[in-house]
């Protein structure tokens, strides 16, 4: 006896073209973010030995400088991808990112390191990549595609945090930057040969009014603030976490001994909840719960700087919430944005992400210089508390996207 629901269930599966596009774009995101994340656990300790690197403030600026140029250019790049196409913008951004990576690899002092990091950030392709993902997937599978990219972000982060100390021992921080530039060039080839062009999307009728509409949308404003807060907290923590681990008796090349089990357990804790995100009525409660766990983790970190065991417990909660939120936020932004301004909407959100990275790294360095290590974590607690209030007052996200572009079964 035939199942009358079979056609509907089949339509909810990704087509081969959608699977290829999602895997390819997730790999682009992963290759690029690998270069951003892999330096986090080793950069502060490396930068302090550069000429001019004695100041925590300058270390924080160098760590977060890429976020400032990303924040400035995400909206223009997203708008340009709406107007002239996603791929040309992605090619240009990856080339600029590669150039910045090679400058950072060569940098003889903290000033040139800041220049290289600014150039890395000028390759602001996050919005274009996420918008292209939305273009190449249907309505019913887009959350899974966005979640796949979110999971890739979390997995790349986890792998980077573990690999960073090991790579530093093998090739040094300059070698890590050079490797990052080479990976960006590989990503250009993947975009050219492995990612299809979206049907009927070669030129778009984009306008500045779309950006104004995106900036005035209450739902998107809350999500954008959350993205800002998440990455500000992340970068602020990594201005101090390497020093905290060192002060608890772990040399820099052995920090992976903490990161590996912490990140593994955090992913195991997060995955059962991630599977619930797409179910009706679950999106907002899970978002609020994840932000609440993030807040608790910040409090735990502030109280456990001198205990390695307590620090590991707080880090596990932090990374579980971080991975959950990284997987949820891109999908929620895409859901809440209009199809004809999706690139601009994701561009604004990406700008919030990287502005948060710059503010967190710079603010964390300044606070450490002038108010002590604990003040950095107090700042993170306050920011997380404001985000918890903002997420609790937002409306439930829509269960369906506002528009879609179809993909064939090829």
C-alpha positions in Angstrom: 0.0 0.0 0.0 1.5 3.4 -1.1 2.2 6.1 1.4 0.4 9.3 0.5 3.0 11.3 2.4 5.9 9.9 0.4 6.0 12.7 -2.3 6.0 15.4 0.4 8.7 13.6 2.4 10.8 13.2 -0.8 10.5 17.0 -1.5 12.0 17.7 1.9 15.2 15.9 1.1 18.1 17.7 -0.4 18.7 17.2 -4.1 22.1 16.1 -5.3 22.7 19.7 -6.5 21.7 21.1 -3.2 24.0 18.7 -1.3 27.0 19.6 -3.6 26.4 23.3 -3.3 26.0 23.1 0.5 29.1 21.0 1.0 31.2 23.2 -1.3 30.1 26.4 0.3 30.6 25.0 3.8 34.1 24.1 2.8 34.7 27.7 1.6 33.5 29.0 4.9 35.6 26.4 6.8 38.8 27.1 4.9 38.5 30.8 5.5 37.6 30.6 9.1 40.3 28.0 9.8 42.7 30.8 9.1 40.9 33.1 11.5 40.3 30.7 14.3 43.6 28.8 14.3 45.6 31.7 15.6 43.3 32.4 18.6 45.0 30.1 21.1 48.5 31.1 20.2 48.4 34.7 18.9 48.5 36.6 22.3 51.6 34.7 23.5 53.3 35.2 20.1 52.4 38.9 19.7 53.8 39.9 23.1 57.3 39.1 21.7 57.0 41.2 18.6 58.4 44.7 18.7 55.7 46.9 20.1 53.8 43.9 21.5 54.3 44.6 25.2 50.9 46.4 25.3 47.8 44.2 25.8 45.9 46.9 24.1 47.9 46.6 20.9 47.7 42.8 21.1 43.9 43.1 21.3 43.9 45.5 18.3 46.0 43.1 16.3 43.8 40.2 17.2 40.6 42.0 16.4 41.7 44.3 13.6 40.3 42.0 10.9 36.9 42.4 12.6 36.9 46.1 12.1 37.5 45.9 8.3 35.1 43.0 8.1 32.4 45.0 9.9 32.9 48.0 7.6 32.8 46.0 4.3 30.3 43.2 4.9 27.3 45.4 4.0 28.9 46.8 0.8 30.0 43.3 -0.2 26.6 41.8 0.6 24.9 44.6 -1.4 27.4 44.2 -4.3 26.6 40.5 -4.4 22.9 41.3 -4.7 23.6 43.7 -7.5 26.4 42.0 -9.5 26.4 38.4 -8.4 27.8 36.3 -5.6 30.8 34.6 -7.2 32.7 37.8 -8.4 32.4 39.2 -4.9 33.7 35.9 -3.4 36.6 35.7 -5.8 37.7 39.3 -4.9 37.3 38.8 -1.2 39.3 35.6 -1.1 42.2 37.2 -3.0 42.3 40.1 -0.6 42.2 37.7 2.4 45.1 35.8 0.9 47.1 39.0 0.5 46.5 40.0 4.1 47.5 36.5 5.3 50.9 36.8 3.5 51.5 40.3 4.9 50.8 39.0 8.5 53.2 36.1 7.9 55.9 38.6 7.0 55.1 41.2 9.6 58.3 42.3 11.4 56.4 44.2 14.2 53.0 44.7 15.8 52.2 47.6 13.4 52.6 45.5 10.3 50.7 42.7 11.9 47.8 45.0 12.4 48.0 46.0 8.7 48.0 42.3 7.7 45.0 41.6 9.9 43.1 44.6 8.5 43.8 43.3 5.0 42.5 39.8 6.0 39.3 41.4 7.2 38.9 43.4 3.9 38.1 40.1 2.2 34.6 40.3 3.6 32.8 37.4 1.9 30.7 35.9 4.7 27.5 37.6 3.6 28.0 36.6 -0.1 28.7 33.0 0.8 25.6 32.7 3.0 23.4 34.5 0.5 24.7 32.1 -2.3 23.8 29.2 0.0 20.2 30.6 0.3 20.1 31.1 -3.5 21.0 27.5 -4.2 18.6 25.7 -1.8 14.9 25.4 -1.6 12.7 26.7 1.1 12.1 23.3 2.8 15.8 22.4 3.1 17.4 25.8 3.7 17.6 25.5 7.4 19.6 22.3 7.0 21.9 24.0 4.6 22.4 26.9 6.9 22.8 24.6 9.9 25.4 22.6 7.9 27.4 25.8 7.5 26.9 26.7 11.2 28.1 23.2 12.2 31.1 23.7 9.9 31.9 26.9 11.7 31.7 25.1 15.1 33.7 22.2 13.8 36.3 24.5 12.2 36.6 26.4 15.5 37.0 23.2 17.5 39.7 21.9 15.1 41.5 25.2 15.0 41.7 25.6 18.7 43.2 22.2 19.0 45.5 22.5 16.0 46.7 26.0 16.7 49.2 25.1 19.5 50.4 22.0 17.5 50.9 24.1 14.3 52.7 26.8 16.3 55.2 24.2 17.4 55.7 22.8 13.9 55.7 26.0 11.6 55.4 28.9 14.0 52.7 31.6 13.8 54.1 33.2 10.6 53.8 29.7 9.0 50.2 29.5 10.2 49.5 32.8 8.4 51.2 31.6 5.2 49.2 28.4 5.3 46.0 30.5 5.7 46.9 32.4 2.5 47.4 29.2 0.6 44.1 27.8 1.8 42.3 31.0 0.6 43.7 30.4 -2.9 42.5 26.8 -2.8 39.0 28.2 -1.9 39.0 30.3 -5.0 39.4 27.2 -7.1 36.6 25.4 -5.2 34.2 28.3 -5.9 35.1 28.4 -9.6 34.9 24.7 -10.3 32.7 23.0 -7.6 29.9 25.6 -6.9 27.1 26.0 -9.4 25.7 29.3 -10.5 22.2 30.1 -9.2 19.5 30.2 -11.9 18.4 33.7 -12.9 20.6 35.4 -10.3 23.3 37.0 -12.5 22.0 40.5 -11.9 19.7 41.8 -9.2 17.7 45.0 -8.6 19.4 45.9 -5.3 18.9 49.3 -3.7 20.0 51.2 -0.7 16.4 51.2 0.6 16.8 47.4 1.2 19.6 48.1 3.7 17.4 50.7 5.4 14.6 48.2 5.7 17.0 45.6 7.1 18.4 48.0 9.7 14.9 48.9 10.9 13.6 45.3 11.3 13.2 44.5 15.0 13.7 40.8 14.7 16.9 41.2 12.7 18.1 43.9 15.1 17.9 41.5 18.0 19.7 38.7 16.0 22.3 41.2 14.9 23.0 42.3 18.5 23.2 38.6 19.5 25.8 38.0 16.8 27.7 41.0 17.9 27.7 39.9 21.6 28.6 36.3 20.8 31.8 37.2 18.9 32.7 40.1 21.2 32.6 37.6 24.1 34.6 35.0 22.2 37.4 37.4 21.2 37.6 39.0 24.6 38.0 35.7 26.3 40.9 34.8 24.0 42.8 37.9 25.0 43.1 36.3 28.4 42.5 32.5 28.2 46.0 31.6 26.9 47.5 33.4 29.8 45.1 31.8 32.3 46.1 28.3 31.0 49.8 29.2 31.2 49.4 30.5 34.7 47.8 27.2 35.7 50.9 25.3 34.6 50.3 24.6 30.9 52.9 25.6 28.4 51.5 27.1 25.1 52.2 23.9 23.1 50.3 21.8 25.6 47.1 23.9 25.6 45.5 21.4 23.2 45.4 18.9 26.1 42.6 21.2 27.5 40.9 22.2 24.3 40.5 18.6 22.9 38.4 17.1 25.6 36.6 20.3 26.4 35.5 20.8 22.8 34.6 17.1 22.3 32.3 17.1 25.3 30.8 20.4 24.3 29.8 19.1 20.9 28.3 16.0 22.4 26.2 18.2 24.8 25.1 20.5 22.0 24.0 18.0 19.2 20.8 16.7 20.8 19.5 20.2 21.1 20.6 21.2 17.6 18.3 18.5 16.2 15.3 20.2 17.8 15.9 23.7 16.2 13.7 23.1 13.1 10.7 21.8 15.0 7.8 24.3 15.3 7.9 26.4 18.4 11.4 25.3 19.4 13.6 28.0 17.8 13.1 30.8 20.4 13.2 28.6 23.5 16.4 27.0 22.4 18.0 30.4 21.5 17.1 31.8 24.9 18.4 28.7 26.7 21.7 28.7 24.8 22.2 32.4 25.7 21.5 31.6 29.3 24.1 28.8 29.3 26.6 31.2 27.7 25.9 33.7 30.6 26.4 31.0 33.2 29.6 30.0 31.6 30.9 33.6 31.7 30.3 33.7 35.4 32.0 30.4 35.8 35.1 31.6 33.9 35.3 34.8 36.0 35.3 32.7 39.2 37.7 29.9 38.0 40.8 31.6 36.6 43.0 30.0 39.3 41.6 26.5 39.1 42.3 24.4 36.0 39.5 21.9 36.7 36.9 24.6 37.3 38.2 26.5 34.2 37.7 23.4 32.1 34.1 22.9 33.3 33.2 26.5 32.5 34.9 26.3 29.1 32.9 23.2 28.3 29.6 25.0 29.0 30.9 28.1 27.0 31.8 26.1 23.9 28.6 24.1 24.0 26.6 27.3 24.0 28.9 28.9 21.4 28.6 26.0 18.9 24.8 25.9 19.4 24.5 29.6 18.7 26.9 29.6 15.8 24.7 26.9 14.1 21.4 28.6 14.9 22.1 32.3 14.1 22.8 32.1 10.3 19.6 30.1 9.7 17.5 32.5 11.8 18.8 35.5 10.0 18.1 33.9 6.6 14.6 33.0 7.8 13.8 36.5 8.9 15.3 38.4 5.9 13.4 39.2 2.7 14.6 37.2 -0.3 15.4 40.3 -2.5 17.6 41.8 0.3 19.0 38.6 1.7 22.6 39.5 0.8 22.2 42.9 2.4 20.5 41.4 5.5 23.2 38.8 5.9 25.8 41.5 5.3 24.5 43.6 8.2 24.6 40.5 10.4 28.1 39.7 9.3 29.1 43.2 10.0 27.7 42.8 13.5 29.7 39.6 13.9 33.0 41.2 13.0 32.4 44.5 14.7 31.8 42.3 17.8 35.1 40.5 17.2 36.9 43.9 17.0 35.2 45.3 20.0 35.7 42.2 22.1 39.4 41.8 21.2 40.2 45.5 21.6 38.1 46.0 24.6 39.4 42.9 26.3 43.0 44.1 25.8 42.3 47.6 27.1 40.4 46.2 30.1 43.2 43.8 30.9 45.7 46.7 30.8 43.8 49.1 32.9 41.5 47.1 35.1 42.9 43.6 35.4 42.1 40.1 34.0 38.9 39.6 35.9 37.4 42.8 34.4 37.4 41.1 30.9 35.1 38.4 32.1 32.9 40.8 34.0 32.5 42.7 30.6 31.5 39.4 29.0 28.9 38.6 31.7 27.3 42.0 31.3 27.1 41.7 27.5 25.7 38.2 27.7 23.0 39.4 30.2 21.9 42.2 27.8 21.7 39.6 25.0 19.6 37.3 27.2 17.1 40.1 27.7 17.0 40.9 24.0 16.5 37.3 22.9 13.8 36.8 25.5 11.7 39.7 24.1 11.9 38.7 20.4 9.1 37.1 18.6 9.2 33.4 17.6 11.0 33.1 14.3 8.9 32.1 11.2 8.6 28.4 10.5 9.0 29.0 6.7 11.2 31.3 4.7 9.6 34.2 2.9 10.9 33.2 -0.6 13.0 30.6 -2.3 14.9 29.8 -5.5 14.4 26.3 -6.8 17.2 23.9 -7.7 16.8 21.1 -10.2 17.4 17.4 -9.4 20.6 17.2 -11.4 
